[in-house]
Amino acid sequence: MKQMTRPAAAIAIVLASLAPVSLRAQSPTGEIVHQDSLSVEKKSLRNDITSLRDTLDLIASIHARILRAQASGMGAVAISAGRQLSRACHAGAFGADRDGRMVASMHTNSPVGDRALKQYHGGLDTLAINLRVCERDDSALMAGPSPDRQKLAALSAAAVDAIRSYELIRDVLLTTLEITLPVRGKMFRG
């Protein structure tokens, strides 16, 4: 192993001391594990937001599949993805409603935090409405003998646009409350 020079070692020590405590813990395998010190309420909120994020990611992946299938001329694949879209939108609307009920009763110790929670609650309501429209319109479109693939692409694009709008509001809340979401596929311990 290569030895560090004194200046390099000093820089490493300074950088290590500047790193957040939550990033310094390492698992026995040497992998950095995020251990946080969030309150029980913030952990619960983070877990619900993460669960909803994962559900909404499915809608975005279905949209991408529809677009790829159309570009490749694989109409049957686009229709198959379209049949999955209404179920994914239903799950997303259900998750947004669930999170909205939880957030409605939450308060922080600052007006800025309370304002962010109120905006987030409004963002969840709007998301749920848009995803219910997606579910309804997709179900109606898929009920026909030959669903219009252009309408299907537009419908899934509208759902993804609603998700992106929600994510902007969500990110303001997370920043305000100093909550970090786990990287997709990684779990928090704490």
C-alpha positions as CSV (number, residue, x, y, z in Angstrom):
1,M,0.0,0.0,0.0
2,K,1.3,3.4,-0.9
3,Q,2.1,5.7,2.0
4,M,0.7,9.2,2.2
5,T,2.9,12.3,2.5
6,R,2.4,14.5,5.5
7,P,0.5,17.2,3.6
8,A,-1.8,14.5,2.0
9,A,-2.4,12.9,5.4
10,A,-3.3,16.3,6.9
11,I,-5.7,17.0,4.0
12,A,-7.3,13.6,4.5
13,I,-7.8,14.2,8.2
14,V,-9.3,17.7,7.6
15,L,-11.7,16.3,4.9
16,A,-12.7,13.4,7.1
17,S,-13.5,15.8,9.9
18,L,-15.7,17.9,7.6
19,A,-17.7,14.9,6.4
20,P,-21.1,14.6,8.0
21,V,-21.1,12.1,10.9
22,S,-23.8,10.2,9.1
23,L,-21.4,9.3,6.3
24,R,-18.5,8.2,8.4
25,A,-19.8,4.9,9.6
26,Q,-18.6,1.8,7.7
27,S,-20.0,-1.6,7.7
28,P,-17.8,-4.6,8.4
29,T,-17.5,-5.1,4.6
30,G,-16.0,-1.6,4.3
31,E,-19.1,-0.2,2.6
32,I,-20.2,3.2,3.8
33,V,-23.5,2.9,5.6
34,H,-25.7,6.0,6.1
35,Q,-26.7,6.1,9.7
36,D,-28.8,9.1,10.5
37,S,-30.1,10.7,13.6
38,L,-33.6,11.7,12.3
39,S,-36.5,11.9,14.7
40,V,-39.0,9.1,14.6
41,E,-41.4,11.4,12.7
42,K,-38.8,12.3,10.1
43,K,-37.8,8.7,9.6
44,S,-41.4,7.8,9.1
45,L,-41.9,10.6,6.6
46,R,-38.7,9.6,4.8
47,N,-39.7,6.0,4.5
48,D,-43.2,6.9,3.1
49,I,-41.6,9.3,0.6
50,T,-39.1,6.7,-0.4
51,S,-41.9,4.1,-0.9
52,L,-43.9,6.6,-3.0
53,R,-40.8,7.5,-5.0
54,D,-40.3,3.8,-5.9
55,T,-43.9,3.5,-6.9
56,L,-43.7,6.6,-9.1
57,D,-40.5,5.3,-10.7
58,L,-42.5,2.4,-12.1
59,I,-44.8,4.8,-13.9
60,A,-41.8,6.6,-15.4
61,S,-40.3,3.2,-16.5
62,I,-43.6,2.2,-18.1
63,H,-43.7,5.5,-20.0
64,A,-40.1,4.9,-21.2
65,R,-41.1,1.4,-22.3
66,I,-44.1,2.8,-24.3
67,L,-41.9,5.3,-26.0
68,R,-39.2,2.7,-26.9
69,A,-41.8,0.3,-28.2
70,Q,-43.4,2.9,-30.4
71,A,-40.0,4.0,-31.7
72,S,-39.2,0.4,-32.6
73,G,-42.6,-0.3,-34.1
74,M,-43.5,-2.9,-31.5
75,G,-47.2,-2.0,-31.0
76,A,-48.0,-5.1,-28.9
77,V,-45.3,-4.1,-26.4
78,A,-46.6,-0.6,-26.1
79,I,-50.2,-2.0,-25.6
80,S,-48.9,-4.4,-22.9
81,A,-47.1,-1.5,-21.1
82,G,-50.3,0.5,-21.4
83,R,-52.2,-2.2,-19.6
84,Q,-49.7,-1.9,-16.7
85,L,-50.0,1.8,-16.6
86,S,-53.4,2.0,-15.0
87,R,-52.3,-0.3,-12.2
88,A,-49.2,1.7,-11.6
89,C,-51.2,5.0,-11.6
90,H,-53.7,3.4,-9.2
91,A,-50.8,2.4,-6.9
92,G,-49.3,5.9,-7.1
93,A,-52.6,7.6,-6.4
94,F,-53.1,5.3,-3.4
95,G,-49.6,6.1,-2.1
96,A,-50.1,9.8,-2.5
97,D,-53.4,9.7,-0.7
98,R,-51.8,7.7,2.1
99,D,-48.9,10.1,2.5
100,G,-51.3,13.0,2.3
101,R,-53.2,11.7,5.3
102,M,-50.0,11.3,7.3
103,V,-48.6,14.7,6.3
104,A,-51.9,16.5,7.1
105,S,-51.4,15.8,10.8
106,M,-47.7,16.7,10.9
107,H,-46.2,20.0,12.3
108,T,-42.7,21.2,12.7
109,N,-41.2,23.7,15.2
110,S,-40.8,26.4,12.5
111,P,-43.1,28.3,10.2
112,V,-40.9,27.5,7.3
113,G,-41.1,23.8,8.0
114,D,-44.9,24.0,8.4
115,R,-45.2,25.9,5.1
116,A,-43.1,23.3,3.4
117,L,-45.4,20.5,4.8
118,K,-48.5,22.4,3.7
119,Q,-47.1,22.8,0.1
120,Y,-46.1,19.2,0.1
121,H,-49.6,18.1,1.2
122,G,-51.0,20.2,-1.7
123,G,-48.5,18.6,-4.1
124,L,-49.6,15.1,-2.9
125,D,-53.2,16.0,-3.5
126,T,-52.5,17.3,-7.0
127,L,-50.4,14.2,-7.8
128,A,-53.2,11.9,-6.6
129,I,-55.7,13.7,-8.8
130,N,-53.5,13.5,-11.8
131,L,-52.7,9.8,-11.3
132,R,-56.4,9.0,-10.8
133,V,-57.1,10.7,-14.2
134,C,-54.3,8.6,-15.7
135,E,-55.8,5.4,-14.2
136,R,-59.3,6.3,-15.5
137,D,-58.2,7.4,-19.0
138,D,-55.8,4.5,-19.4
139,S,-58.5,2.0,-18.4
140,A,-60.9,3.5,-20.9
141,L,-58.3,3.6,-23.6
142,M,-57.3,0.0,-23.0
143,A,-60.9,-1.2,-23.0
144,G,-61.1,-0.6,-26.8
145,P,-60.3,-3.3,-29.3
146,S,-57.4,-1.3,-30.8
147,P,-56.0,1.3,-28.3
148,D,-54.5,4.4,-29.9
149,R,-50.8,4.2,-29.1
150,Q,-50.3,8.0,-29.6
151,K,-53.0,8.7,-26.9
152,L,-51.3,6.1,-24.7
153,A,-47.9,7.9,-25.0
154,A,-49.6,11.3,-24.3
155,L,-51.3,9.8,-21.3
156,S,-48.2,8.3,-19.8
157,A,-46.3,11.6,-20.6
158,A,-48.9,13.5,-18.6
159,A,-48.5,11.2,-15.7
160,V,-44.7,11.6,-15.8
161,D,-45.1,15.4,-15.9
162,A,-47.3,15.3,-12.8
163,I,-44.7,13.2,-11.1
164,R,-41.9,15.7,-12.0
165,S,-44.0,18.6,-10.6
166,Y,-44.6,16.6,-7.4
167,E,-40.8,15.9,-7.1
168,L,-40.0,19.6,-7.2
169,I,-42.3,20.2,-4.2
170,R,-41.0,17.1,-2.5
171,D,-37.4,18.2,-2.8
172,V,-38.2,21.5,-1.2
173,L,-39.7,19.7,1.7
174,L,-36.7,17.4,2.1
175,T,-34.3,20.3,1.9
176,T,-36.2,22.3,4.4
177,L,-36.5,19.5,6.9
178,E,-32.9,18.2,6.2
179,I,-34.0,14.8,5.2
180,T,-32.0,12.7,2.7
181,L,-33.6,10.0,0.7
182,P,-31.7,6.8,0.2
183,V,-30.0,6.2,-3.1
184,R,-32.3,3.9,-5.2
185,G,-31.6,0.4,-4.2
186,K,-29.8,1.2,-0.9
187,M,-31.3,1.1,2.5
188,F,-30.8,3.4,5.5
189,R,-29.9,2.0,8.9
190,G,-30.7,4.1,11.9
